[in-house]
Amino acid sequence: MKKYILITGSTDGIGKLLAIKLAIEGHQVYIHGRNQDKVTKAMDEIKAKSRNETIGAFVGDLSDMNAVRQLAQDIKAKVSQIDILVNNAGVFMSGSQQSANGCDMRFVVNYLAPYLLTHELLPLMNQSRDARIINLSSAAQSELSYEAIMGRQHTSVNALYAQSKLALTMWSFYLAQQKKDMIVIAVNPGSLLNTKMANEAYGQYWSPAEKGADILYDLTIAEKHKKHSGEYFDNDSGRYARAHSDAYNNDAIRKLIDFTNNLISI
Ligand SMILES: NC(=O)c1ccc[n+]([C@@H]2O[C@H](COP(=O)([O-])OP(=O)(O)OC[C@H]3O[C@@H](n4cnc5c(N)ncnc54)[C@H](OP(=O)(O)O)[C@@H]3O)[C@@H](O)[C@H]2O)c1
């Protein structure tokens, strides 16, 4: 059955590969990126490779919460239903380390933006009888330091990235509890996949990018994942696995959600 699918950060890497796979099958795919030229190029490429002319596209910089709100408005103006939201956009290395609100850039792009965007798009997802949210986590997950996230304590880029991915995983589990009528899954698509992110961060890769796109495709479409809402799929081991212990710690989750709602005033 044709699905309405929004993939953030689909101008490159595994997000773009996923968009091509889903477009080939005739789904209504909406891509997203932060740069209009790159979005246009990606859309042309996806249309050519999939022979699917229906691809839609949106532009918005996820490091800016006002831009995220505008992006949600733009989507709501053009789209009446979303069946699947893939919160894929992410950043490891970043030109500027902090966003306008003083928060670490990785925390903002990798966690705060998908949190806010999803919150804003829930009315569209409520229109679906089979809604799924796939959140791009990582094998790198570490305990949150709010001092570090707010730039008041020095921490390595690796640690800040891992904190942003644990935050995303904690919220994924929380959201699954809140929205029992939806499927919410956090996924590590595979470590050091051959994409811009891994090559910029480590100058090497362990696996082809297709490994990540294949698991995203499966999580997006396959019926078998429906019973795994509120879980973490680890594509290094190829199965559902335990996330960091804080993802099961209700006090830590409550603290994160309160901190987040306070930051974005919802
Ligand atoms: N590659 C890995 O080994 C690996 C491992 C674990 C998890 N992941 C996760 O998988 C996801 C996809 O990563 P990837 O490896 O495919 O990375 P990638 O090739 O660098 O692609 C990242 C995508 O996110 C977009 N993006 C980055 N910052 C943005 C911003 N401020 N606003 C809007 N869009 C933004 C990028 O846009 P531009 O094209 O404009 O840069 C690009 O489309 C990420 O969440 C990443 O953390 C990757």
The ligand as an ORCA input file, in Angstrom:
! r2SCAN-3c Opt
* xyz 0 1
  N      27.199      7.055      9.182
  C      27.243      6.342     10.302
  O      28.149      5.527     10.516
  C      26.145      6.483     11.339
  C      26.200      5.647     12.466
  C      25.200      5.761     13.435
  C      24.190      6.684     13.265
  N      24.169      7.491     12.162
  C      23.078      8.455     12.043
  O      22.421      8.278     10.810
  C      21.862      9.527     10.369
  C      22.263      9.788      8.934
  O      23.657      9.926      8.898
  P      24.564      9.797      7.584
  O      25.699      8.951      7.971
  O      23.724      9.468      6.418
  O      25.109     11.311      7.495
  P      25.299     12.336      6.292
  O      25.669     11.637      5.048
  O      26.205     13.378      6.836
  O      23.821     12.925      6.090
  C      23.243     13.716      7.095
  C      22.029     14.415      6.564
  O      21.540     15.295      7.585
  C      21.472     16.616      7.044
  N      21.717     17.650      8.050
  C      22.806     17.818      8.815
  N      22.688     18.929      9.572
  C      21.476     19.475      9.268
  C      20.796     20.644      9.693
  N      21.318     21.508     10.584
  N      19.567     20.896      9.174
  C      19.022     20.068      8.253
  N      19.632     18.943      7.799
  C      20.859     18.664      8.295
  C      22.560     16.655      5.987
  O      22.376     17.761      5.123
  P      23.617     18.320      4.237
  O      23.617     17.403      3.049
  O      23.226     19.700      3.930
  O      24.840     18.202      5.071
  C      22.346     15.293      5.340
  O      21.243     15.322      4.465
  C      22.381     10.576     11.367
  O      21.396     10.866     12.326
  C      23.560      9.896     12.021
  O      23.825     10.397     13.306
  C      25.111      7.407     11.188
*
